[in-house]
Amino acid sequence: MTSKKSAGQRSKRILIINPFGIGDILFTTPLIRALKEGYPDCFIGYWCNRRVRPLLETNLRINRIFDLNRGDLKKIYRESFFKGLGQALKLGLEIKQGNFDICFDFSLDYRYSLVAKIAGIPRRIGFNYRGRGRFLTDKIDITGYHDKHAVEYYLDLLRFLGLEAKDRSLELPVSEETGIKARDMLSSRGITADDLLIGIAPGAGGSWGKDAVYKHWPALKFAQAADKFAQEFKAKIIILGDETEQPISEVIVNAMAHKPVDLTGKIKLELLPAVIQNLDLLISNDGGPMHIASALGVKSVSVFGPVSELVYGPYPDARNHPVLKWDMECRPCYRNFRLPVCAKNRECLKAVKVEDVFTAAKALLN
């Protein structure tokens, strides 16, 4: 229930700016929850990219979504300069008309806070990375995320409003409608509620673009692990991924003795959480599906390569989400938001054994 306001007083209007991928979007949900607890009547807008919008649409704490980041605009500009310009101006006008009082800018890019300033948002909170926080009014200087999880860095920004998060878990509501769709889709492929269902996400890391391959455990190892689950647990295996990851999934399908249900490219992001919610276990690379599983309380085993699991691993419950890695002198090499050229042919990923993944998963299933 909305509380009564004195004459002339209105609820705070807060804009969250995060143009990144699935994991980063979910990392902001504890902060959003804390804002709603601190300001129960506040209006929350969210500026994200178009790909991740479905993950925010079910969050009832968010009142409005602006789904157009720099990457989206670049694609539109390639089609038509005037269309791109029109979309950019429309976005800026809509944000200005939002009459926001505060924004939390997680972009690490001065252009987003510049737009917020031009749009008349008086208080702009974020991180000053490599001098890019020049248009922020309240900022924390960083060289990168190092000694704690990204969620903890995000929550540090609440101190500028005198708030603290009581519940730090990730949040991802799944609607009843999409839950029914997911169950119907699985049922149509011969999967029942009594089956032990294990998901394989052999791609992931889509926000890295062409560099996503540096996060990928070899496809043949996914196939070998999946066959062991099918053989020893009589599990049914489903492969998850978007259309760009079909070549990876094809390798797995062709290599497996126990043929899986291949859903690669067959389900949109709005349905993916509902499908993952039906899993007994997810085996994944470092990427969005792993964070979705964590937010939904679905057990997972993930393989990490160049990225630090301390900063970007499953959060906050590590017990049901073990991370497998092969520590080398150069790992983790992704530091200060930069990935160097790999001189060792992804050895840190390739060295993770199928048996280690199977053993970790077996402990969770038992």
N, C-alpha and C positions, 0 to 999 in steps of 0.2 A: 504494500500500500504506500502511495506517495505521501510524504509528510507535508503538513501545511507550511507555507512560506509567509514570511512577513512581507508587507507591501514593498514592491520594488526588488525583492530578492528572487533569484532564480537558481535552479540547480546548476552545478558545474557541468561544463561540456568539455569532454576530454577526447583528443584524437590520438590513436596509436598508429605509428608509422613503422611498418616492417615489410620491406619489399622482397624478402627472401623466401626460402622454401618451406616444406612441410614442418621440419623439425623446429625451425626458428619461429614459425607461427605458433606452434604448440608451446614453445618456451615462454611465450608472453601470457599464457592463460593464468598462471598463478598471480601475475601482476594485475591482470584485469579483475580477478576475483577480489584481490586486496583493495582495489579502487572502489569496487561496488560495496565492499564492507565498510570502507572509510567514508564513502559518500553514497549512501543507498539510493539517492534520487538522481545520481549523475547520468548524463547522456554520454554514451561511448561510441565514437566513430572509429573505424579501422581502415587504414589505407594500406592495401596489399597488392600482390600481383594477381592476375586473372586466374592463373592455374590453381591457386590455393583457396580461392573464394569459397568453394563448397565446404571446407573445413570450418569456416566461420559462420556459415549461414544457420547452423543448428545451435549456435551459442546464444542463449537468450540474454546474456549480459551485454551483448553487442547490439546497438540500436541501428547503426547504418554502416554499410561497407562501400568503400571507394576502391575499385579494383583496376588499377592502371599504374604499373611501375615503369621505370625507364626502359626495361627490356621490352615490355609490351608496346610502348610508344615507338621504339626503334623499328619494330615489325610493321607498325602502321605507317610510319614515315617511308619505309621502303616501298609500300604500296602506293602511297600518295602523300606528298609533302603537305598539301592543304588539309587533307583528312587528319593527318597527325597533329598539325597545328590546331585544328578545330577541337580535337579530343583533349589536347593539353590545356587549352583555354577553358574548355568546359569543366575539366577537372578542377582547375584552379578556382573558377567561379563557384563551383559547388562546395568546395572546402571553405571558401570565404563566407558563403551563405550559411554554413554550419555554425557560425558564431562561436567557435571553440575558444575556451579560455586557456587551455593547457594542451600541449602535445608531448608525447613521449616518442622520441625519434631514435629508432634502433638501426637506421640505415647505414651509419658510418659514412655518409655522403652529404656534403654541405648543401647540395641542391635541394634536398627534401626539406631541410630546415629553412632554406631561403624561401621556398614556396610557402611554408607555414608563416614566415614573417610577413611576406607580401600579402598573405590572406588575412593578416591582422590577428594572428594568435599571439597574445602578449607574453605567454610563458612557454618556453621551449626547452625541454629537458632531454638530455642525451649524453653520448660519449664523445669526447674530443680525441679522435684518433688521427694522428699525423696532421694536426691543425685543421681538420675538417669540421670541427665544431664551432666555427667562427660565428655562426648565426644562432647558436644556442644561448639561452639566458642562464641556464643552470646546467653544469656539465661536470663529468668525471673524466680526468685525463687517463688514457690507457694507451699501451703499446700493442695490446692484443688481449685475448682471454687465455690465461695461463694456469693459475693455481686453484681454480674452482670451476664448477659447472657454469655454463652460459646463463642458466636460469638464475643463479646467484648474482651474477653481474647485472642481469636485468632488474632483479629485485632491489639491488643497491640504489637504484634511481628513486625508489619510493621515499628515501630519506628527505628529499627536497620538499615533500609534502607532509613530512612528519608521520608517515604511515609505515607499517610493517606487516608482512604477510604471515598469517597464522597457519594457513594451509598452503604448502608449496608443491602439491601434486599437480601434474598436468591434467587438463580437462578436455574431453572431446565427446560431447553428447551425440548419441545416435538416435535418430527419430524412429518411432514405431513403424512408420511406413517403409523406410529404407531397410529396417530389420526384417520385415516381411519379404521384401523384394530379394534380399540376400538369401534368406532361407529357401525361398521358392527356386531361385537360380541354382543353388547347390543341390536341392532335391531333384531338379530336372536333369542333373548330371550324375544321379545315382548315389548321392551322399545323404546319409540319414543322420539323425541326432545321436544315434548309438555308435557311429563310426568315430574312431580316433582320427582326428583331422589335423594334419600338419601342413602348414603353408611354407612355401619356399619363395623368397624374394631375392632373386639372383642379380638384379640390376641395382636399383636405388641410387641415390646421390644425384638425381636429375637436375638439381639446382646448380651443380658443378658443370653442366654442359658437357663439352668434349673431354673434360678432365675427370668425368665420373668413373671412367675405367680404372683410375688409380684407387678407387674404393672397392673394386670388385674382386672377391674371392673367385678362383677359377670355376667356370661353369661345370667342368667335368667332376670337380670335387663336390659341388652341390648335388650332382646326379648320383655319385657314389653314396653320399650321406643319405639322400632320399631313398635309395634302394635298400639301405640297411634298415631304415625305419619301416618301410613296407614289408620287408622280409621278417624282421624280428618282432615287430609290434602289430603287424597286419594293419598298419596305418594306411589311410588314404591320403594321397599327396596332391595338393593343388599348387600351381605355379602362378605367382602374382607379378604383374608388371604392366607398364604402359606399352603402347604400340612401338616405341623406339627400342624397346628391349626384347623384341621378338627374336632377333638373331641369337641372343643368349639363351632364351627359353628353348629354341629349336635344338640347340646343342644338347641341352639337358634331356628333353623328350626323346631324342634319337639315341641317347646313351643309356637310358634307363631300361632295365629289364622289366620292372613293374611300371606300366605306363601311367603317368599322372594325369590329372585333369588340368589342362593348360588354359588358364584364364587370361593370359597375357594379351593386352589390348582389347579385352572383351568387357571390362568393367571400368566405369569412369570413377574419378576421385570421390564423387559424392557417395558412391556405393562401397568403396574400398573399406572404410572403417567397419561397416556392418558385416562385411565378409570376414575381416580379421577377427571380429568379435566372436565368430563361430569357431575359431581355431582352438585346438588344445595347445598348440605350440607354433611359433613362427621361427624359421631359420632365415637370417637376413644378413646383408651387408650393413655397413654404417649408412643409414639413410632414413627417409620418411616412414616406410612401413614399420621399421623398428620403433620409432617414436610413437606411432599410432598404437602399436601393441602396448607400449608402456603406459600410454594415457588411458587405455581401455582395461588395463589389468590382465592382459593376455601374456602368458609366459613367452619368453623369447631367448634365443641364443644368437648372438651377432658376432661377425668377424670384422675387426678393425685393422686398418693398415696405416695410412699416413696421418690420421687424425687422432688426437688425444681423447681417449674414452673418459678421462677425468672431466674434460670440458664439454664434450658433445655426446657422451654415452647415455644409456638409459637413465631416466631420472624420475623420482628420487630413489626407487626401490631396485637396488642392484642384485638382491638375493634371487629374485625370479627372472633376472635378465642378465645372465653371465655374458661377459665379453671375452672373446678369444683373440689373442694377438701374439705376434712373435717379436719380442723386443730386440731391437738392433741398436747399434750406436747412433744411427741417424733417425731413429723413430722416437716420437712422432716428428715428421718433417714439415707438416703443415703448421706454421707458426706465424703469428701476427697477420693472420688472414691471407697468407701467401703460400703457394705450393711450389717448391723448387723442382727443377728437372730431376727425375729419378734416374740415378746412375746405376741402380742395382736391379732393374727390371722387376720391380714390385716384389722383391724377395720377401718382405715382411708379411705380405699376404699369402704368397705361395707356400711359405713354410708352415702355415697353420694346417694341421693334419685333420683328415676326415675323422679319424678315430677320436680326436680330442673334441670335435664338434658333437659326435655321436654320444660320447661319454657325458658331456655337459647336458645334453638334451635328455639323455636317459635318466639322469639324476632328477631333473625337473618332472619328467613324466611319472617317475616312481613315487 
